[in-house]
Amino acid sequence: GFLAIISFVVAFLARSLPDSFNEAKFITFSMLVFLSVWLSFIPAYLSTQGKYMVAVEIFAILSSGAGLLFLIFIPKCYIILLRPEMNTKEHLVGRNATQK
């Protein structure tokens, strides 16, 4: 809960940064996935019994972690691996940047 609140505050404060440096949308989407996984975890955990409770806990931990990793780092990997022309200092700063 505290991590989600801090992340939303950081995303709100970062809204005025240029688009090249703006990570607010990635942070916001990843925190929404995190929140939705843990909100769905509560009724699933309370409705299970026995050894399946551990499986529900593990699934919630793994799915929230995977959601955070994918939504924050997949866009960066896309730029690095598939669009290397966008991974330059000139493109980030905005000088001589042309869209194709």
N, CA, C and O of each residue as an XYZ file, in Angstrom:
400
protein
N       0.806     -1.186      0.000
C       0.000      0.000      0.000
C       0.854      1.256      0.000
O       0.600      2.187     -0.765
N       1.869      1.282      0.861
C       2.724      2.468      0.951
C       3.515      2.676     -0.332
O       3.689      3.809     -0.780
N       3.996      1.583     -0.927
C       4.726      1.671     -2.195
C       3.843      2.217     -3.310
O       4.297      3.024     -4.121
N       2.593      1.784     -3.357
C       1.671      2.266     -4.373
C       1.398      3.756     -4.208
O       1.335      4.485     -5.198
N       1.236      4.212     -2.983
C       0.977      5.638     -2.735
C       2.182      6.475     -3.137
O       2.028      7.508     -3.789
N       3.372      6.046     -2.758
C       4.589      6.776     -3.132
C       4.762      6.801     -4.645
O       5.155      7.823     -5.208
N       4.472      5.683     -5.304
C       4.621      5.626     -6.757
C       3.631      6.546     -7.461
O       3.988      7.198     -8.443
N       2.403      6.608     -6.979
C       1.432      7.515     -7.574
C       1.836      8.976     -7.360
O       1.635      9.805     -8.247
N       2.396      9.296     -6.208
C       2.854     10.665     -5.950
C       4.000     11.022     -6.897
O       4.030     12.119     -7.456
N       4.935     10.102     -7.072
C       6.052     10.346     -7.991
C       5.545     10.498     -9.414
O       6.014     11.373    -10.142
N       4.601      9.670     -9.825
C       4.032      9.778    -11.167
C       3.323     11.116    -11.353
O       3.404     11.718    -12.424
N       2.633     11.579    -10.321
C       1.960     12.871    -10.408
C       2.962     14.014    -10.530
O       2.756     14.940    -11.314
N       4.039     13.954     -9.764
C       5.042     15.013     -9.820
C       5.830     14.989    -11.123
O       6.345     16.021    -11.554
N       5.929     13.830    -11.749
C       6.709     13.702    -12.983
C       5.896     14.028    -14.224
O       6.402     13.871    -15.335
N       4.678     14.467    -14.079
C       3.831     14.705    -15.234
C       4.296     15.869    -16.090
O       3.934     15.941    -17.265
N       5.083     16.780    -15.544
C       5.510     17.954    -16.297
C       6.849     17.758    -16.998
O       7.345     18.681    -17.644
N       7.437     16.581    -16.883
C       8.693     16.311    -17.571
C       8.449     16.156    -19.066
O       7.333     15.845    -19.479
N       9.483     16.371    -19.886
C       9.316     16.111    -21.328
C       8.982     14.639    -21.577
O       9.287     13.776    -20.753
N       8.358     14.366    -22.713
C       7.931     13.006    -23.013
C       9.081     12.020    -23.067
O       8.888     10.833    -22.803
N      10.271     12.485    -23.402
C      11.419     11.580    -23.492
C      11.785     11.003    -22.132
O      12.273      9.876    -22.051
N      11.557     11.757    -21.071
C      11.932     11.325    -19.728
C      10.737     10.924    -18.875
O      10.908     10.525    -17.723
N       9.544     11.023    -19.418
C       8.339     10.820    -18.625
C       8.054      9.336    -18.439
O       7.738      8.636    -19.401
N       8.162      8.864    -17.223
C       7.899      7.471    -16.868
C       6.568      7.347    -16.121
O       6.222      6.263    -15.650
N       5.832      8.435    -16.012
C       4.630      8.438    -15.177
C       3.598      7.436    -15.657
O       2.976      6.762    -14.836
N       3.399      7.318    -16.965
C       2.368      6.388    -17.433
C       2.764      4.935    -17.161
O       1.898      4.111    -16.863
N       4.056      4.606    -17.260
C       4.496      3.248    -16.969
C       4.351      2.935    -15.485
O       3.939      1.837    -15.112
N       4.688      3.895    -14.649
C       4.540      3.703    -13.205
C       3.068      3.559    -12.835
O       2.708      2.703    -12.026
N       2.225      4.391    -13.424
C       0.799      4.352    -13.115
C       0.182      3.026    -13.528
O      -0.546      2.418    -12.744
N       0.461      2.564    -14.750
C      -0.102      1.292    -15.196
C       0.415      0.126    -14.371
O      -0.340     -0.792    -14.052
N       1.690      0.155    -14.026
C       2.220     -0.947    -13.227
C       1.623     -0.951    -11.824
O       1.369     -2.020    -11.269
N       1.397      0.214    -11.245
C       0.765      0.264     -9.928
C      -0.703     -0.148     -9.989
O      -1.224     -0.706     -9.024
N      -1.376      0.119    -11.107
C      -2.762     -0.338    -11.251
C      -2.820     -1.860    -11.347
O      -3.727     -2.480    -10.792
N      -1.861     -2.466    -12.046
C      -1.801     -3.927    -12.095
C      -1.503     -4.478    -10.708
O      -2.131     -5.442    -10.272
N      -0.545     -3.869    -10.014
C      -0.196     -4.287     -8.663
C      -1.415     -4.239     -7.747
O      -1.688     -5.187     -7.010
N      -2.136     -3.139     -7.802
C      -3.307     -2.955     -6.957
C      -4.415     -3.942     -7.313
O      -5.036     -4.517     -6.419
N      -4.669     -4.147     -8.598
C      -5.745     -5.065     -8.996
C      -5.425     -6.504     -8.622
O      -6.321     -7.256     -8.239
N      -4.155     -6.898     -8.728
C      -3.778     -8.260     -8.325
C      -4.016     -8.445     -6.837
O      -4.574     -9.461     -6.422
N      -3.606     -7.488     -6.036
C      -3.755     -7.669     -4.594
C      -5.187     -7.491     -4.124
O      -5.573     -8.071     -3.109
N      -5.989     -6.700     -4.836
C      -7.409     -6.618     -4.482
C      -8.146     -7.903     -4.845
O      -9.075     -8.305     -4.145
N      -7.737     -8.545     -5.933
C      -8.352     -9.828     -6.266
C      -7.797    -10.964     -5.401
O      -8.423    -12.016     -5.276
N      -6.631    -10.749     -4.810
C      -6.040    -11.754     -3.938
C      -6.851    -11.948     -2.664
O      -6.982    -13.073     -2.183
N      -7.390    -10.879     -2.115
C      -8.075    -10.948     -0.822
C      -9.260    -11.915     -0.859
O      -9.316    -12.811     -0.016
N     -10.226    -11.779     -1.808
C     -11.320    -12.757     -1.790
C     -10.872    -14.170     -2.182
O     -11.419    -15.157     -1.689
N      -9.876    -14.263     -3.068
C      -9.391    -15.596     -3.447
C      -8.727    -16.280     -2.261
O      -8.903    -17.482     -2.059
N      -7.972    -15.532     -1.481
C      -7.288    -16.099     -0.326
C      -8.275    -16.503      0.762
O      -8.119    -17.547      1.397
N      -9.284    -15.676      0.970
C     -10.260    -15.968      2.018
C     -11.176    -17.132      1.651
O     -11.751    -17.766      2.535
N     -11.317    -17.417      0.363
C     -12.213    -18.502     -0.046
C     -11.494    -19.840     -0.209
O     -12.146    -20.858     -0.440
N     -10.162    -19.860     -0.093
C      -9.437    -21.121     -0.213
C      -9.109    -21.677      1.166
O      -9.106    -20.966      2.171
N      -8.836    -22.967      1.172
C      -8.511    -23.629      2.434
C      -7.350    -24.578      2.216
O      -7.123    -25.073      1.112
N      -6.634    -24.818      3.274
C      -5.587    -25.831      3.267
C      -4.353    -25.451      2.470
O      -3.897    -24.308      2.503
N      -3.824    -26.432      1.752
C      -2.569    -26.227      1.044
C      -2.708    -25.295     -0.153
O      -1.700    -24.807     -0.663
N      -3.926    -25.035     -0.614
C      -4.127    -24.149     -1.750
C      -3.928    -22.678     -1.386
O      -3.733    -21.840     -2.266
N      -3.977    -22.368     -0.101
C      -3.746    -20.984      0.332
C      -2.336    -20.527     -0.030
O      -2.135    -19.378     -0.425
N      -1.369    -21.418      0.103
C       0.008    -21.083     -0.245
C       0.128    -20.851     -1.744
O       0.853    -19.954     -2.174
N      -0.575    -21.650     -2.543
C      -0.544    -21.482     -3.998
C      -1.140    -20.134     -4.404
O      -0.634    -19.485     -5.319
N      -2.199    -19.714     -3.738
C      -2.811    -18.415     -4.033
C      -1.848    -17.293     -3.672
O      -1.725    -16.323     -4.420
N      -1.173    -17.408     -2.551
C      -0.186    -16.393     -2.162
C       0.948    -16.302     -3.184
O       1.337    -15.211     -3.600
N       1.465    -17.454     -3.577
C       2.573    -17.469     -4.533
C       2.136    -16.894     -5.869
O       2.879    -16.131     -6.485
N       0.940    -17.250     -6.325
C       0.443    -16.708     -7.587
C       0.295    -15.191     -7.525
O       0.639    -14.499     -8.483
N      -0.207    -14.671     -6.425
C      -0.369    -13.222     -6.290
C       0.979    -12.523     -6.285
O       1.134    -11.478     -6.916
N       1.947    -13.079     -5.590
C       3.277    -12.468     -5.541
C       3.935    -12.487     -6.917
O       4.482    -11.480     -7.366
N       3.879    -13.637     -7.579
C       4.511    -13.749     -8.898
C       3.820    -12.901     -9.952
O       4.492    -12.275    -10.771
N       2.500    -12.867     -9.952
C       1.801    -12.086    -10.976
C       1.957    -10.587    -10.755
O       2.052     -9.840    -11.729
N       1.985    -10.127     -9.519
C       2.193     -8.690     -9.303
C       3.626     -8.300     -9.649
O       3.854     -7.234    -10.220
N       4.583     -9.142     -9.315
C       5.967     -8.860     -9.687
C       6.177     -8.868    -11.189
O       6.888     -8.018    -11.727
N       5.557     -9.832    -11.871
C       5.683     -9.889    -13.335
C       5.013     -8.686    -13.988
O       5.533     -8.136    -14.960
N       3.868     -8.277    -13.464
C       3.197     -7.095    -14.008
C       4.041     -5.841    -13.861
O       4.128     -5.033    -14.786
N       4.668     -5.678    -12.694
C       5.543     -4.520    -12.484
C       6.725     -4.555    -13.445
O       7.049     -3.545    -14.069
N       7.361     -5.696    -13.563
C       8.527     -5.805    -14.450
C       8.159     -5.565    -15.900
O       8.831     -4.802    -16.594
N       7.094     -6.210    -16.366
C       6.737     -6.081    -17.772
C       6.311     -4.665    -18.129
O       6.735     -4.137    -19.157
N       5.492     -4.048    -17.312
C       4.970     -2.737    -17.676
C       5.989     -1.617    -17.515
O       5.829     -0.558    -18.121
N       7.017     -1.819    -16.725
C       8.042     -0.782    -16.593
C       9.193     -1.017    -17.566
O       9.702     -0.066    -18.159
N       9.612     -2.274    -17.738
C      10.835     -2.529    -18.491
C      10.638     -2.970    -19.935
O      11.566     -2.825    -20.731
N       9.489     -3.494    -20.311
C       9.274     -3.901    -21.706
C       9.340     -2.703    -22.660
O       9.935     -2.843    -23.729
N       8.769     -1.537    -22.342
C       8.940     -0.401    -23.258
C      10.412      0.003    -23.440
O      10.810      0.408    -24.532
N      11.203     -0.103    -22.397
C      12.628      0.219    -22.503
C      13.356     -0.802    -23.373
O      14.198     -0.440    -24.195
N      13.027     -2.081    -23.186
C      13.645     -3.127    -24.004
C      13.237     -2.977    -25.465
O      14.040     -3.246    -26.359
N      12.005     -2.552    -25.718
C      11.546     -2.312    -27.080
C      12.398     -1.238    -27.755
O      12.818     -1.401    -28.900
N      12.648     -0.142    -27.041
C      13.463      0.942    -27.601
C      14.892      0.471    -27.822
O      15.480      0.744    -28.869
N      15.448     -0.223    -26.861
C      16.855     -0.650    -26.960
C      17.046     -1.673    -28.071
O      17.998     -1.570    -28.844
N      16.165     -2.653    -28.165
C      16.368     -3.749    -29.103
C      15.793     -3.493    -30.491
O      16.428     -3.828    -31.492
N      14.610     -2.908    -30.567
C      13.938     -2.788    -31.853
C      13.984     -1.399    -32.472
O      13.794     -1.263    -33.681
N      14.228     -0.377    -31.683
C      14.288      0.994    -32.198
C      15.563      1.682    -31.718
O      15.476      2.683    -31.007
N      16.750      1.180    -32.084
C      17.992      1.763    -31.562
C      18.222      3.206    -31.997
O      18.981      3.925    -31.347
N      17.583      3.647    -33.084
C      17.742      5.050    -33.493
C      17.116      6.007    -32.493
O      17.481      7.182    -32.451
N      16.184      5.524    -31.692
C      15.577      6.372    -30.659
C      16.380      6.366    -29.372
O      16.079      7.129    -28.454
N      17.394      5.522    -29.288
C      18.204      5.395    -28.079
C      19.488      6.215    -28.206
O      20.587      5.702    -27.993
N      19.337      7.473    -28.549
C      20.485      8.378    -28.655
C      20.243      9.602    -27.787
O      19.105      9.931    -27.452
N      21.312     10.256    -27.437
C      21.201     11.447    -26.600
C      20.453     12.554    -27.332
O      19.663     13.277    -26.726
N      20.699     12.688    -28.635
C      20.026     13.729    -29.404
C      18.518     13.513    -29.440
O      17.745     14.469    -29.369
N      18.112     12.279    -29.548
C      16.684     12.006    -29.584
C      16.043     12.256    -28.217
O      14.920     12.755    -28.144
N      16.740     11.915    -27.147
C      16.191     12.132    -25.810
C      16.063     13.607    -25.479
O      15.070     14.039    -24.894
N      17.078     14.380    -25.859
C      17.062     15.807    -25.552
C      16.109     16.550    -26.477
O      15.559     17.588    -26.109
N      15.915     16.015    -27.682
C      14.977     16.634    -28.602
C      15.629     17.407    -29.722
O      14.932     17.997    -30.547
N      16.953     17.421    -29.775
C      17.643     18.111    -30.857
C      17.747     17.191    -32.055
O      18.140     16.032    -31.929
N      17.391     17.714    -33.219
C      17.495     16.987    -34.493
C      16.768     15.650    -34.440
O      17.208     14.679    -35.056
N      15.694     15.595    -33.734
C      14.934     14.345    -33.654
C      13.847     14.361    -34.714
O      12.986     15.241    -34.714
N      13.884     13.409    -35.597
C      12.862     13.303    -36.626
C      12.130     12.003    -36.445
O      12.740     10.961    -36.205
N      10.828     12.063    -36.559
C       9.999     10.863    -36.444
C       9.890     10.214    -37.800
O       9.694     10.897    -38.805
N      10.016      8.900    -37.841
C       9.858      8.158    -39.108
C       8.516      7.495    -39.140
O       8.183      6.822    -40.115
